[in-house]
Amino acid sequence: MNISQLETLLTISKTMSFRKAGELLNLTQPAVSAQIKSLEDEFKTVLIDRNQPVTLTDRGQVFLDHALRILGVVEELKQKLSDLNDTPQGHILLGTTTSIAMQILPRVLSYFQNQYPLIKTTIQSMPSSQVVPAVESGAVDIGLTYLSERSPSVESSILYYDTYELVAAPDHPISGFKHTTVDKLKDIPFIMLSQETLGRRFIDRMFRQYGIQPNIVMELSSSEEVKRMVELNLGVSIISKLSVASELRLGTLKMISVNELELSHPVGVVYKSGRYLNSAMHQFLSDLKGMPEDQFIGSE
């Protein structure tokens, strides 16, 4: 058994074709067939049902599951050997919310990529509640999110603190007040983040604490969508203060203090416990943790 045979089996499982697998691997169809036949002879079992479309047998699927683990170990070995190079390099897949991606990452990544041009980053946006599960499953390498609950399967480090604030369009009646209390909000139309976001969970918990059922007229999946609807004066919202910094500066939104909202929420970086950190991830985490808080919350 060799690595190329396992890669061939994996490619066939994806393409369901010996011919297409050969094209992707730059092999002739007879060469692809010979590799699979060699595996089947060595393990004395049939791995592939050759009827069209080509599919894995039950034993082939079990074999593939183990092959994927072997290929993962080989890839990790390649990365460790590559990391012996003095220059940090590699690829990082970051998982975070749209708001953090737009407000925080441009400043952070512009600095980082100037310092380490051989490190490439890809950003995957998702609801805040999905960031830690994505890190746990290995779907992303590093997450940036609110640290609401501790998980034994991830390491975390606080980067800065954010607050959630009441915002409204300048011509909304409530914008005439500098302060209000939560009991005054029960009849006002609200535009909320969707229920799977951590921000919404913060807000729901506060309303429950004071026995208030808010008048929710719209639910949206990202802070950016919420801000646009509030600017159109379709309702008010309670949203991350950091995410509305630009709108507050431009005057398209007004912030009204609510005594009961005076709670800070830690925002931090998370990564899977015990996983191997390639040189790119190690350098990124080291620099990120070493940045002062104003690097994240300072004005653009």
Secondary structure, DSSP 8 states (H G I E B T S, - for coil): --HHHHHHHHHHHHHS-HHHHHHHHT--HHHHHHHHHHHHHHHTS--EE-SSS-EE-HHHHHHHHHHHHHHHHHHHHHHHHHTTSSS--EEEEEEE-HHHHHHTHHHHHHHHHHH-TTEEEEEEE--HHHHHHHHHHTSSSEEEEE--S--TTEEEEEEEEEEEEEEE-TTSGGGG-SEE-GGGGTTSEEEEE-TTSHHHHHHHHHHHHTT---EEEEEESSHHHHHHHHHTTS-BEEEETGGGHHHHHHTSSEEEEEGGG--EEEEEEEEETT----HHHHHHHHHHHHS-THHHHS--
